Amino acid sequence: MNDQTNQRGDRLPEAHSLTLERRVRLTVTEVSEVLRVEETGVALRVGQCVLMVRGAGLKLRELRPEGGRVEVLGSIDAIGYEAAPSGGLLRRLFG
């Protein structure tokens, strides 16, 4: 478990990687669960955090159990983290 924090004291997500190519392809590793997939948003569990991807025409192209690799395709507008899967922010994003 990763106990590192940033300068504000927020807990950092566990080790994973993000690769964004031309805002149309996002590759994420160490995904433990796909929480939601919609054309306007994708929510992925990465360690103790939720990685949220917002955009248009989003879809999953690749899901590999080994290493938890997920590829999101579409027009990607924003990427962010939520510390806990409380549902509040997810509900606002994906209604």
RAGITA-V712871 format. One record per helix or strand. SS is the DSSP state (alpha for helix, beta for strand). FROM is the first residue (numbers start at 1). LEN is the number of residues. If there is no record, write none. Layout:
BEGIN
SS	FROM	LEN
SS	FROM	LEN
END
This chain:
BEGIN
beta	5	1
beta	11	1
beta	18	4
beta	25	4
beta	33	6
beta	41	6
beta	49	16
alpha	66	3
beta	69	14
alpha	88	7
END
